[in-house]
Amino acid sequence: MDQEIKFSDLQKDSRIPNMYQQNMAGVCLEWLIDETYIVYGTLFLSIAKFLSAVKTKDHKNAIVFEDLKGNFKMAGVVQHHENNEETDDPGNWSFIITFDKEDVSDCIIHKFNDVTFYMFANRAIFEYYNYGFEHGDRDVYGLLMGAVDVLIDWLDKNAEINGAVELEGFFQARATIKDGIKEFSVVPSAELKRIIKDDAKISK
Amino acid sequence: MIRKAIIEGKISEVLTIDEYVKRNREDQTNISVNIDGMILPVKNKNDDGPGVYNKVLLYQVVKPSEEQSSDYSSEKMIDFNNTNTIKELIEKENRFKSMEKPILTTVNNLYKPIIGPNDSPEMVALKTALLEKNIDLDSYKHRFSSPTQFNNNKYALEEETITSKKFKLLCDVFDLKAKIIIDDKDPDVANPIGREIIVEITGGGEDD
């Protein structure tokens, strides 16, 4: 029987917000630690909203996060699964977050540092939190990519203790070590899957 | 891009979100942002109530409650950009003046310039006019191009002399009409003009 996982709450636990603040300081940007969860919520909400908008039944679509050198960091992937049985069931949409570049090899790729994604991020932060990016698109890349970097860094540092963190309503992330290899996973919340679902069943 | 509204008893320039994020952050006074049909003033961290608050790299929008919503409605905004005819422009200017009047006539801190023995005649005239208007100088702050301009001109009123350019600017800001009259020193001078030449230096034009 699986041991119950204890997720730390990103909004209450200061470890990720502290790391995020240090990350911002590294690029000479001041940051208010209490606002960190807003960036993470916006990141995952805009991934879901973006994928919901670009998804197609005949192709997998991915929103890919890369650093400035083009190194793959993380991606959100949406895929439609046809129902094989002869029923009226319209099929399922799956929505995953992956750190494995192989998972996007057969996808239509959308780069996150594209102005279209920024538009979704701007809308998501305002609609959900009543916040906005103070300098418009200028800081969206740094703020969201910083969130991805810090999440990966946190998972890496906490793999040995099977670290797990969640932001309620958005995602749960875990890190483990299997056969000496660190494994990270991020599971989007049911609320985000519902955004993807739109016109079919939520993926299981 | 001129849009104006009176929000929380102050006249402010209204920006779109796009204009706000591209704006120079040094000057945030008397600025409001038009968001979803609401005109929300830009505030700093020590303020409270509805508004747009800077949170370093983010800004937070605090919306008004249902009871407050009419006070922040975009219907209070006068948009001088969408003006097609002169008639429309005049109507908007008149509407704005009537909105502005209660603010200009509210006196919290009566301005009393000191007229000194060494003040130039122009300065005496200007200070006397301002003294007799019984105004609160701060109520006119929004008429200056920036808070810095307001402060600079406030200090200029403490001087003994004033340049012609600044004199005209201040007359205009404070709704004063100034004229120069040129006449013969004496009717018996050689080559007399024979009449008064009166020139309005604030509004332009010549009045014989």
Interface residues (C-beta under 8 A of the other chain):
Chain A: M24 L29 E30 W31 L32 E35 I38 I125 F126 N130 Y131 G132 F133 E134 H135 G136 D139 L143
Chain B: I17 D18 V21 K22 N54 K55 V56 L57 L58 Y59 Q60 V61 V62 K63
